Amino acid sequence: MKNDYHISDFCHITTEEVSVHGTVLLKNETTNFDAFLKKIYQLKDLKYPKFFKMDSLSKLTFLGAELLLKNNEITPEVLKETALVFSNKSSSLETDRKHQKSIHSKSDFYPSPAVFVYTLPNIGMGEVAIRHQLQTENAFFVFEQFQAEFLQKYTVSLLQEKKGKQVLCGWTEVDGDTRHGFFYLVTQHGTTPHTKQNIQNLYTQR
């Protein structure tokens, strides 16, 4: 499969820090991941009140997209044709547990609709599409571990089939002590070739 595409930008969000293209933007001085995500939201001066209702997975997905898509070099026409390809290991398991706990709560018989709405891993991806008015393909995959080769091939197929002018890819894992967001943007421009090895290298660069 011919590959004339490049990784034009990437970022990581972990429990320790957030970085874009290898440059640290903010270090986490708290032990609360949601509090750190709020700090990132405030740092970027975002105006999206619904953010505060999201679960951790959706917040992580939303912020990763913001860090890469809020770029003045991306024209509105190209932005609207950004395809989304996300994946993780635990799906929405952490929120699923909260929902299950609310069902069995003796003090609160009715499960919380605010929790239930996030019991699918692609909800955060939907928030990104709404936020940026995306009109393209999107897919969420659950793997046992990060799959650079699959993501590389799937992304190239989307671009070659003209299902987007660029693709935002992400790994959004939120479960217990493991909280890591890795995002990268695939375009026709850039200095890093869009290869399996380069994707894997950037993923481990944290």
C-alpha positions in Angstrom: 0.0 0.0 0.0 1.6 3.3 -1.1 2.2 5.7 1.7 2.8 9.3 0.9 1.6 10.7 4.2 3.3 12.2 7.2 2.7 12.7 10.9 2.5 16.5 11.1 2.0 16.8 14.9 1.6 14.6 18.0 0.9 15.0 21.8 0.8 13.0 25.0 -1.3 13.5 28.1 -0.2 11.4 31.1 -0.6 11.5 34.8 2.7 13.3 34.9 2.5 15.9 32.2 1.1 17.1 28.9 3.4 17.6 25.9 3.0 18.7 22.2 5.6 17.7 19.6 7.9 16.7 22.4 7.6 20.0 24.3 6.2 19.9 27.8 3.3 22.4 28.2 2.3 21.6 31.8 3.4 19.3 34.5 0.9 17.7 36.9 1.4 18.9 40.5 -1.7 17.1 41.8 -2.6 13.4 42.4 -6.0 13.9 40.8 -6.1 13.2 37.0 -9.4 15.0 36.5 -8.0 18.1 38.2 -5.0 17.9 35.9 -7.3 17.7 32.8 -9.1 20.8 34.1 -5.8 22.6 34.4 -5.1 21.8 30.7 -8.5 23.0 29.8 -7.8 26.3 31.6 -4.3 26.6 30.1 -5.8 26.5 26.6 -8.6 28.9 27.6 -11.2 26.6 26.1 -14.9 27.6 26.1 -16.9 24.4 26.2 -18.9 24.1 29.4 -20.0 20.5 28.5 -16.4 19.5 29.2 -17.2 19.5 32.9 -19.9 16.9 32.6 -17.8 14.4 30.7 -16.2 11.3 32.2 -12.3 11.1 32.3 -12.1 9.2 29.0 -14.1 11.8 27.1 -12.2 14.6 28.7 -8.9 13.0 27.7 -10.1 12.5 24.1 -11.5 16.0 23.9 -8.3 17.7 25.1 -6.0 15.6 22.8 -8.1 16.7 19.8 -8.0 20.3 21.0 -4.2 20.4 21.3 -3.8 19.2 17.7 -6.8 20.6 15.8 -6.7 24.2 17.2 -3.9 25.1 14.8 -4.1 28.2 12.8 -2.5 26.4 9.8 -5.4 24.1 9.5 -8.0 25.7 7.3 -11.8 25.4 8.1 -12.2 23.3 5.0 -9.5 20.8 5.9 -10.6 20.7 9.6 -14.2 19.7 8.6 -12.7 16.8 6.7 -10.7 15.4 9.5 -11.4 11.6 10.0 -11.1 10.2 13.5 -9.5 6.8 14.4 -9.2 6.1 18.1 -8.4 3.0 20.2 -7.7 1.8 23.7 -7.5 -1.4 25.8 -10.2 -0.9 28.4 -13.1 0.6 26.3 -15.2 2.6 28.8 -14.7 0.1 31.6 -14.0 2.6 34.3 -17.3 4.4 33.7 -19.1 1.1 33.3 -18.0 0.2 36.8 -19.4 3.5 38.1 -22.7 2.9 36.3 -22.9 -0.7 37.7 -22.2 0.6 41.2 -25.0 3.1 41.0 -27.4 0.4 39.9 -26.6 -1.6 43.0 -26.6 1.4 45.4 -29.1 0.9 48.2 -29.2 4.7 48.9 -29.9 5.6 45.3 -32.1 3.1 43.5 -32.0 4.8 40.1 -28.7 4.7 38.1 -27.4 8.1 37.1 -28.2 9.1 33.5 -25.2 11.4 33.6 -22.9 8.4 34.1 -24.8 6.1 31.7 -24.3 8.4 28.7 -20.6 7.8 28.8 -20.7 4.0 28.9 -19.4 3.7 25.3 -15.8 4.5 24.5 -16.7 6.5 21.3 -18.7 9.2 23.1 -15.6 11.4 23.5 -15.0 11.0 19.8 -18.5 12.2 19.2 -17.8 15.3 21.3 -14.8 16.0 19.1 -16.9 15.7 16.0 -19.6 18.0 17.4 -17.0 20.6 18.6 -15.3 20.9 15.3 -18.3 20.1 13.0 -16.5 17.2 11.4 -18.2 15.6 8.5 -16.1 12.5 8.0 -15.5 8.9 9.0 -14.8 7.9 12.6 -14.0 4.6 14.2 -13.0 3.4 17.7 -11.2 0.1 18.2 -10.4 -1.9 21.3 -7.1 -3.8 21.3 -5.1 -5.7 23.9 -2.3 -3.3 23.3 -1.4 -0.3 21.1 -1.5 -1.5 17.4 0.7 0.8 15.3 0.6 -1.4 12.2 -3.2 -1.6 12.2 -3.6 2.1 12.7 -1.1 3.0 10.0 -2.8 0.8 7.4 -6.3 1.8 8.4 -5.4 5.5 8.2 -3.8 5.2 4.8 -6.9 3.4 3.5 -9.1 6.2 4.7 -7.0 8.9 3.0 -6.6 6.9 -0.2 -10.4 6.4 -0.4 -10.9 10.1 0.1 -12.8 9.7 3.3 -10.9 12.6 4.9 -8.2 15.1 4.0 -6.4 14.3 7.3 -6.8 11.8 10.1 -6.5 12.4 13.9 -5.5 9.1 15.5 -5.5 8.5 19.3 -4.9 6.0 22.0 -7.0 6.9 25.0 -6.5 4.5 27.9 -8.2 5.3 31.2 -8.5 2.5 33.8 -7.3 2.5 37.4 -3.8 3.9 37.6 -3.3 3.7 33.8 -4.1 7.0 32.2 -2.5 7.9 28.9 -3.6 9.8 25.9 -1.4 9.7 22.7 -2.6 11.6 19.7 -1.1 12.2 16.3 -2.3 14.0 13.1 -1.7 12.3 9.7 -1.6 14.6 6.6 0.2 15.0 3.3 2.6 17.4 4.8 5.2 17.1 7.5 8.7 15.8 8.3 7.9 12.5 9.9 6.9 9.7 7.5 3.7 7.9 8.5 5.2 4.5 9.1 4.5 1.8 11.7 7.9 2.3 13.3 7.6 6.1 13.6 4.1 5.7 15.1 5.4 3.2 17.6 8.4 5.4 18.4 6.2 8.4 19.1 3.9 6.3 21.2 6.7 5.3 23.5 8.2 8.8 23.6 6.8 9.8 27.0 
